[in-house]
Amino acid sequence: MKTSTITIRLPLEVLHEIDHLAKLTKLRPSVLCSYVLQEKTHEWVKEYGEKIMEEYGD
């Protein structure tokens, strides 16, 4: 799988939570964020697709 890097700004409290959860899961913070972003992106795309189908039909 080809990957790329993105940069985002997050509040310090979110960064602290990411660091904490990364330690608990024994993942690097960047890997943990990547997994979360991938899962949420799939969820958002599915929800958006369903919304479009409701509005415009098939």
PyMOL Python script that loads the backbone (N, CA, C, O; Angstrom):
from pymol import cmd

cmd.read_pdbstr("""\
ATOM      1  N   MET A   1       0.846  -1.167   0.000  1.00  0.00           N
ATOM      2  CA  MET A   1       0.000   0.000   0.000  1.00  0.00           C
ATOM      3  C   MET A   1       0.900   1.241   0.000  1.00  0.00           C
ATOM      4  O   MET A   1       1.834   1.345   0.795  1.00  0.00           O
ATOM      5  N   LYS A   2       0.606   2.157  -0.887  1.00  0.00           N
ATOM      6  CA  LYS A   2       1.353   3.401  -0.945  1.00  0.00           C
ATOM      7  C   LYS A   2       0.757   4.364   0.079  1.00  0.00           C
ATOM      8  O   LYS A   2      -0.463   4.464   0.206  1.00  0.00           O
ATOM      9  N   THR A   3       1.605   5.058   0.794  1.00  0.00           N
ATOM     10  CA  THR A   3       1.130   6.000   1.804  1.00  0.00           C
ATOM     11  C   THR A   3       1.753   7.372   1.558  1.00  0.00           C
ATOM     12  O   THR A   3       2.728   7.508   0.819  1.00  0.00           O
ATOM     13  N   SER A   4       1.177   8.362   2.183  1.00  0.00           N
ATOM     14  CA  SER A   4       1.733   9.707   2.148  1.00  0.00           C
ATOM     15  C   SER A   4       1.555  10.334   3.519  1.00  0.00           C
ATOM     16  O   SER A   4       0.879   9.780   4.386  1.00  0.00           O
ATOM     17  N   THR A   5       2.159  11.474   3.702  1.00  0.00           N
ATOM     18  CA  THR A   5       2.134  12.149   4.988  1.00  0.00           C
ATOM     19  C   THR A   5       1.297  13.411   4.884  1.00  0.00           C
ATOM     20  O   THR A   5       1.371  14.145   3.898  1.00  0.00           O
ATOM     21  N   ILE A   6       0.494  13.655   5.925  1.00  0.00           N
ATOM     22  CA  ILE A   6      -0.246  14.914   6.023  1.00  0.00           C
ATOM     23  C   ILE A   6       0.097  15.560   7.355  1.00  0.00           C
ATOM     24  O   ILE A   6       0.511  14.886   8.298  1.00  0.00           O
ATOM     25  N   THR A   7      -0.078  16.854   7.420  1.00  0.00           N
ATOM     26  CA  THR A   7       0.155  17.585   8.655  1.00  0.00           C
ATOM     27  C   THR A   7      -1.157  18.236   9.078  1.00  0.00           C
ATOM     28  O   THR A   7      -1.823  18.897   8.281  1.00  0.00           O
ATOM     29  N   ILE A   8      -1.518  18.039  10.344  1.00  0.00           N
ATOM     30  CA  ILE A   8      -2.730  18.675  10.873  1.00  0.00           C
ATOM     31  C   ILE A   8      -2.401  19.300  12.225  1.00  0.00           C
ATOM     32  O   ILE A   8      -1.472  18.876  12.912  1.00  0.00           O
ATOM     33  N   ARG A   9      -3.156  20.285  12.583  1.00  0.00           N
ATOM     34  CA  ARG A   9      -2.999  20.935  13.884  1.00  0.00           C
ATOM     35  C   ARG A   9      -4.110  20.443  14.805  1.00  0.00           C
ATOM     36  O   ARG A   9      -5.288  20.458  14.449  1.00  0.00           O
ATOM     37  N   LEU A  10      -3.711  20.009  15.987  1.00  0.00           N
ATOM     38  CA  LEU A  10      -4.668  19.519  16.974  1.00  0.00           C
ATOM     39  C   LEU A  10      -4.427  20.231  18.293  1.00  0.00           C
ATOM     40  O   LEU A  10      -3.293  20.597  18.602  1.00  0.00           O
ATOM     41  N   PRO A  11      -5.482  20.430  19.075  1.00  0.00           N
ATOM     42  CA  PRO A  11      -5.299  21.020  20.407  1.00  0.00           C
ATOM     43  C   PRO A  11      -4.413  20.122  21.276  1.00  0.00           C
ATOM     44  O   PRO A  11      -4.381  18.905  21.096  1.00  0.00           O
ATOM     45  N   LEU A  12      -3.708  20.731  22.204  1.00  0.00           N
ATOM     46  CA  LEU A  12      -2.797  19.974  23.069  1.00  0.00           C
ATOM     47  C   LEU A  12      -3.499  18.861  23.825  1.00  0.00           C
ATOM     48  O   LEU A  12      -2.929  17.782  23.987  1.00  0.00           O
ATOM     49  N   GLU A  13      -4.718  19.089  24.293  1.00  0.00           N
ATOM     50  CA  GLU A  13      -5.413  18.039  25.042  1.00  0.00           C
ATOM     51  C   GLU A  13      -5.672  16.822  24.161  1.00  0.00           C
ATOM     52  O   GLU A  13      -5.644  15.694  24.651  1.00  0.00           O
ATOM     53  N   VAL A  14      -5.923  17.029  22.877  1.00  0.00           N
ATOM     54  CA  VAL A  14      -6.120  15.910  21.956  1.00  0.00           C
ATOM     55  C   VAL A  14      -4.796  15.176  21.749  1.00  0.00           C
ATOM     56  O   VAL A  14      -4.767  13.946  21.720  1.00  0.00           O
ATOM     57  N   LEU A  15      -3.718  15.915  21.608  1.00  0.00           N
ATOM     58  CA  LEU A  15      -2.401  15.294  21.441  1.00  0.00           C
ATOM     59  C   LEU A  15      -2.019  14.465  22.659  1.00  0.00           C
ATOM     60  O   LEU A  15      -1.450  13.382  22.527  1.00  0.00           O
ATOM     61  N   HIS A  16      -2.330  14.975  23.836  1.00  0.00           N
ATOM     62  CA  HIS A  16      -2.047  14.218  25.060  1.00  0.00           C
ATOM     63  C   HIS A  16      -2.865  12.923  25.094  1.00  0.00           C
ATOM     64  O   HIS A  16      -2.362  11.873  25.494  1.00  0.00           O
ATOM     65  N   GLU A  17      -4.114  13.007  24.674  1.00  0.00           N
ATOM     66  CA  GLU A  17      -4.959  11.813  24.650  1.00  0.00           C
ATOM     67  C   GLU A  17      -4.434  10.805  23.631  1.00  0.00           C
ATOM     68  O   GLU A  17      -4.413   9.604  23.899  1.00  0.00           O
ATOM     69  N   ILE A  18      -4.013  11.288  22.470  1.00  0.00           N
ATOM     70  CA  ILE A  18      -3.437  10.400  21.455  1.00  0.00           C
ATOM     71  C   ILE A  18      -2.197   9.713  22.009  1.00  0.00           C
ATOM     72  O   ILE A  18      -2.042   8.501  21.857  1.00  0.00           O
ATOM     73  N   ASP A  19      -1.316  10.470  22.647  1.00  0.00           N
ATOM     74  CA  ASP A  19      -0.107   9.881  23.228  1.00  0.00           C
ATOM     75  C   ASP A  19      -0.447   8.816  24.264  1.00  0.00           C
ATOM     76  O   ASP A  19       0.161   7.746  24.291  1.00  0.00           O
ATOM     77  N   HIS A  20      -1.423   9.118  25.112  1.00  0.00           N
ATOM     78  CA  HIS A  20      -1.834   8.161  26.145  1.00  0.00           C
ATOM     79  C   HIS A  20      -2.365   6.876  25.518  1.00  0.00           C
ATOM     80  O   HIS A  20      -1.964   5.776  25.897  1.00  0.00           O
ATOM     81  N   LEU A  21      -3.271   7.029  24.557  1.00  0.00           N
ATOM     82  CA  LEU A  21      -3.853   5.846  23.914  1.00  0.00           C
ATOM     83  C   LEU A  21      -2.816   5.083  23.098  1.00  0.00           C
ATOM     84  O   LEU A  21      -2.884   3.858  23.002  1.00  0.00           O
ATOM     85  N   ALA A  22      -1.867   5.789  22.516  1.00  0.00           N
ATOM     86  CA  ALA A  22      -0.807   5.125  21.762  1.00  0.00           C
ATOM     87  C   ALA A  22       0.038   4.249  22.692  1.00  0.00           C
ATOM     88  O   ALA A  22       0.419   3.136  22.329  1.00  0.00           O
ATOM     89  N   LYS A  23       0.323   4.755  23.878  1.00  0.00           N
ATOM     90  CA  LYS A  23       1.083   3.959  24.848  1.00  0.00           C
ATOM     91  C   LYS A  23       0.299   2.725  25.275  1.00  0.00           C
ATOM     92  O   LYS A  23       0.861   1.637  25.400  1.00  0.00           O
ATOM     93  N   LEU A  24      -0.996   2.898  25.499  1.00  0.00           N
ATOM     94  CA  LEU A  24      -1.835   1.761  25.913  1.00  0.00           C
ATOM     95  C   LEU A  24      -1.910   0.689  24.831  1.00  0.00           C
ATOM     96  O   LEU A  24      -1.902  -0.505  25.128  1.00  0.00           O
ATOM     97  N   THR A  25      -1.981   1.122  23.580  1.00  0.00           N
ATOM     98  CA  THR A  25      -2.113   0.171  22.474  1.00  0.00           C
ATOM     99  C   THR A  25      -0.763  -0.263  21.917  1.00  0.00           C
ATOM    100  O   THR A  25      -0.689  -1.129  21.045  1.00  0.00           O
ATOM    101  N   LYS A  26       0.303   0.347  22.431  1.00  0.00           N
ATOM    102  CA  LYS A  26       1.662   0.052  21.985  1.00  0.00           C
ATOM    103  C   LYS A  26       1.855   0.338  20.495  1.00  0.00           C
ATOM    104  O   LYS A  26       2.568  -0.377  19.791  1.00  0.00           O
ATOM    105  N   LEU A  27       1.197   1.404  20.041  1.00  0.00           N
ATOM    106  CA  LEU A  27       1.342   1.875  18.669  1.00  0.00           C
ATOM    107  C   LEU A  27       2.013   3.247  18.691  1.00  0.00           C
ATOM    108  O   LEU A  27       1.936   3.975  19.681  1.00  0.00           O
ATOM    109  N   ARG A  28       2.661   3.580  17.603  1.00  0.00           N
ATOM    110  CA  ARG A  28       3.161   4.951  17.481  1.00  0.00           C
ATOM    111  C   ARG A  28       1.950   5.871  17.327  1.00  0.00           C
ATOM    112  O   ARG A  28       0.952   5.469  16.729  1.00  0.00           O
ATOM    113  N   PRO A  29       2.014   7.091  17.850  1.00  0.00           N
ATOM    114  CA  PRO A  29       0.880   8.009  17.713  1.00  0.00           C
ATOM    115  C   PRO A  29       0.446   8.207  16.255  1.00  0.00           C
ATOM    116  O   PRO A  29      -0.749   8.296  15.972  1.00  0.00           O
ATOM    117  N   SER A  30       1.401   8.275  15.343  1.00  0.00           N
ATOM    118  CA  SER A  30       1.052   8.463  13.937  1.00  0.00           C
ATOM    119  C   SER A  30       0.287   7.259  13.382  1.00  0.00           C
ATOM    120  O   SER A  30      -0.624   7.425  12.572  1.00  0.00           O
ATOM    121  N   VAL A  31       0.647   6.072  13.806  1.00  0.00           N
ATOM    122  CA  VAL A  31      -0.043   4.862  13.343  1.00  0.00           C
ATOM    123  C   VAL A  31      -1.455   4.826  13.909  1.00  0.00           C
ATOM    124  O   VAL A  31      -2.407   4.519  13.190  1.00  0.00           O
ATOM    125  N   LEU A  32      -1.595   5.134  15.180  1.00  0.00           N
ATOM    126  CA  LEU A  32      -2.919   5.180  15.803  1.00  0.00           C
ATOM    127  C   LEU A  32      -3.816   6.173  15.075  1.00  0.00           C
ATOM    128  O   LEU A  32      -4.962   5.856  14.756  1.00  0.00           O
ATOM    129  N   CYS A  33      -3.307   7.362  14.814  1.00  0.00           N
ATOM    130  CA  CYS A  33      -4.091   8.383  14.103  1.00  0.00           C
ATOM    131  C   CYS A  33      -4.457   7.915  12.700  1.00  0.00           C
ATOM    132  O   CYS A  33      -5.560   8.172  12.219  1.00  0.00           O
ATOM    133  N   SER A  34      -3.536   7.236  12.056  1.00  0.00           N
ATOM    134  CA  SER A  34      -3.800   6.721  10.716  1.00  0.00           C
ATOM    135  C   SER A  34      -4.960   5.735  10.729  1.00  0.00           C
ATOM    136  O   SER A  34      -5.846   5.801   9.877  1.00  0.00           O
ATOM    137  N   TYR A  35      -4.953   4.819  11.697  1.00  0.00           N
ATOM    138  CA  TYR A  35      -6.045   3.845  11.793  1.00  0.00           C
ATOM    139  C   TYR A  35      -7.388   4.541  12.046  1.00  0.00           C
ATOM    140  O   TYR A  35      -8.399   4.205  11.428  1.00  0.00           O
ATOM    141  N   VAL A  36      -7.381   5.500  12.949  1.00  0.00           N
ATOM    142  CA  VAL A  36      -8.621   6.222  13.262  1.00  0.00           C
ATOM    143  C   VAL A  36      -9.120   6.977  12.033  1.00  0.00           C
ATOM    144  O   VAL A  36     -10.307   6.930  11.712  1.00  0.00           O
ATOM    145  N   LEU A  37      -8.223   7.664  11.354  1.00  0.00           N
ATOM    146  CA  LEU A  37      -8.611   8.436  10.178  1.00  0.00           C
ATOM    147  C   LEU A  37      -9.148   7.528   9.073  1.00  0.00           C
ATOM    148  O   LEU A  37     -10.141   7.865   8.428  1.00  0.00           O
ATOM    149  N   GLN A  38      -8.511   6.393   8.850  1.00  0.00           N
ATOM    150  CA  GLN A  38      -8.989   5.458   7.831  1.00  0.00           C
ATOM    151  C   GLN A  38     -10.390   4.952   8.155  1.00  0.00           C
ATOM    152  O   GLN A  38     -11.267   4.932   7.292  1.00  0.00           O
ATOM    153  N   GLU A  39     -10.592   4.546   9.401  1.00  0.00           N
ATOM    154  CA  GLU A  39     -11.899   4.011   9.791  1.00  0.00           C
ATOM    155  C   GLU A  39     -12.980   5.076   9.684  1.00  0.00           C
ATOM    156  O   GLU A  39     -14.061   4.814   9.154  1.00  0.00           O
ATOM    157  N   LYS A  40     -12.700   6.265  10.177  1.00  0.00           N
ATOM    158  CA  LYS A  40     -13.693   7.331  10.140  1.00  0.00           C
ATOM    159  C   LYS A  40     -13.979   7.783   8.713  1.00  0.00           C
ATOM    160  O   LYS A  40     -15.118   8.118   8.390  1.00  0.00           O
ATOM    161  N   THR A  41     -12.967   7.799   7.860  1.00  0.00           N
ATOM    162  CA  THR A  41     -13.178   8.190   6.467  1.00  0.00           C
ATOM    163  C   THR A  41     -14.132   7.225   5.787  1.00  0.00           C
ATOM    164  O   THR A  41     -15.034   7.655   5.068  1.00  0.00           O
ATOM    165  N   HIS A  42     -13.948   5.921   6.002  1.00  0.00           N
ATOM    166  CA  HIS A  42     -14.867   4.937   5.425  1.00  0.00           C
ATOM    167  C   HIS A  42     -16.289   5.171   5.944  1.00  0.00           C
ATOM    168  O   HIS A  42     -17.249   5.096   5.178  1.00  0.00           O
ATOM    169  N   GLU A  43     -16.421   5.450   7.220  1.00  0.00           N
ATOM    170  CA  GLU A  43     -17.734   5.693   7.820  1.00  0.00           C
ATOM    171  C   GLU A  43     -18.379   6.935   7.213  1.00  0.00           C
ATOM    172  O   GLU A  43     -19.557   6.918   6.855  1.00  0.00           O
ATOM    173  N   TRP A  44     -17.598   8.019   7.100  1.00  0.00           N
ATOM    174  CA  TRP A  44     -18.136   9.268   6.534  1.00  0.00           C
ATOM    175  C   TRP A  44     -18.553   9.096   5.084  1.00  0.00           C
ATOM    176  O   TRP A  44     -19.595   9.610   4.677  1.00  0.00           O
ATOM    177  N   VAL A  45     -17.762   8.388   4.302  1.00  0.00           N
ATOM    178  CA  VAL A  45     -18.092   8.169   2.896  1.00  0.00           C
ATOM    179  C   VAL A  45     -19.384   7.368   2.785  1.00  0.00           C
ATOM    180  O   VAL A  45     -20.244   7.683   1.962  1.00  0.00           O
ATOM    181  N   LYS A  46     -19.521   6.342   3.603  1.00  0.00           N
ATOM    182  CA  LYS A  46     -20.742   5.523   3.570  1.00  0.00           C
ATOM    183  C   LYS A  46     -21.963   6.368   3.932  1.00  0.00           C
ATOM    184  O   LYS A  46     -22.985   6.321   3.248  1.00  0.00           O
ATOM    185  N   GLU A  47     -21.847   7.142   5.014  1.00  0.00           N
ATOM    186  CA  GLU A  47     -22.967   7.988   5.433  1.00  0.00           C
ATOM    187  C   GLU A  47     -23.309   9.018   4.369  1.00  0.00           C
ATOM    188  O   GLU A  47     -24.485   9.257   4.094  1.00  0.00           O
ATOM    189  N   TYR A  48     -22.294   9.630   3.767  1.00  0.00           N
ATOM    190  CA  TYR A  48     -22.531  10.630   2.735  1.00  0.00           C
ATOM    191  C   TYR A  48     -23.186   9.994   1.513  1.00  0.00           C
ATOM    192  O   TYR A  48     -24.108  10.565   0.930  1.00  0.00           O
ATOM    193  N   GLY A  49     -22.711   8.813   1.127  1.00  0.00           N
ATOM    194  CA  GLY A  49     -23.314   8.107  -0.001  1.00  0.00           C
ATOM    195  C   GLY A  49     -24.778   7.790   0.252  1.00  0.00           C
ATOM    196  O   GLY A  49     -25.613   7.945  -0.640  1.00  0.00           O
ATOM    197  N   GLU A  50     -25.095   7.347   1.466  1.00  0.00           N
ATOM    198  CA  GLU A  50     -26.496   7.055   1.813  1.00  0.00           C
ATOM    199  C   GLU A  50     -27.334   8.326   1.771  1.00  0.00           C
ATOM    200  O   GLU A  50     -28.477   8.298   1.316  1.00  0.00           O
ATOM    201  N   LYS A  51     -26.777   9.437   2.239  1.00  0.00           N
ATOM    202  CA  LYS A  51     -27.496  10.714   2.212  1.00  0.00           C
ATOM    203  C   LYS A  51     -27.792  11.135   0.778  1.00  0.00           C
ATOM    204  O   LYS A  51     -28.902  11.568   0.467  1.00  0.00           O
ATOM    205  N   ILE A  52     -26.801  11.007  -0.088  1.00  0.00           N
ATOM    206  CA  ILE A  52     -26.991  11.374  -1.501  1.00  0.00           C
ATOM    207  C   ILE A  52     -28.055  10.492  -2.141  1.00  0.00           C
ATOM    208  O   ILE A  52     -28.893  10.977  -2.901  1.00  0.00           O
ATOM    209  N   MET A  53     -28.021   9.190  -1.833  1.00  0.00           N
ATOM    210  CA  MET A  53     -29.032   8.280  -2.398  1.00  0.00           C
ATOM    211  C   MET A  53     -30.430   8.657  -1.945  1.00  0.00           C
ATOM    212  O   MET A  53     -31.376   8.576  -2.730  1.00  0.00           O
ATOM    213  N   GLU A  54     -30.580   9.072  -0.684  1.00  0.00           N
ATOM    214  CA  GLU A  54     -31.888   9.490  -0.176  1.00  0.00           C
ATOM    215  C   GLU A  54     -32.370  10.738  -0.891  1.00  0.00           C
ATOM    216  O   GLU A  54     -33.547  10.851  -1.235  1.00  0.00           O
ATOM    217  N   GLU A  55     -31.452  11.683  -1.117  1.00  0.00           N
ATOM    218  CA  GLU A  55     -31.829  12.952  -1.745  1.00  0.00           C
ATOM    219  C   GLU A  55     -32.126  12.804  -3.226  1.00  0.00           C
ATOM    220  O   GLU A  55     -33.091  13.380  -3.728  1.00  0.00           O
ATOM    221  N   TYR A  56     -31.313  12.042  -3.925  1.00  0.00           N
ATOM    222  CA  TYR A  56     -31.395  11.999  -5.379  1.00  0.00           C
ATOM    223  C   TYR A  56     -31.902  10.681  -5.946  1.00  0.00           C
ATOM    224  O   TYR A  56     -32.128  10.568  -7.150  1.00  0.00           O
ATOM    225  N   GLY A  57     -32.080   9.688  -5.090  1.00  0.00           N
ATOM    226  CA  GLY A  57     -32.509   8.380  -5.565  1.00  0.00           C
ATOM    227  C   GLY A  57     -31.411   7.709  -6.350  1.00  0.00           C
ATOM    228  O   GLY A  57     -30.283   8.201  -6.399  1.00  0.00           O
ATOM    229  N   ASP A  58     -31.735   6.583  -6.970  1.00  0.00           N
ATOM    230  CA  ASP A  58     -30.697   5.876  -7.728  1.00  0.00           C
ATOM    231  C   ASP A  58     -30.861   5.993  -9.199  1.00  0.00           C
ATOM    232  O   ASP A  58     -30.058   5.446  -9.955  1.00  0.00           O
TER     233      ASP A  58
END
""", "prot")
cmd.dss("prot")
cmd.show_as("cartoon", "prot")
cmd.util.cbc("prot")
cmd.orient("prot")
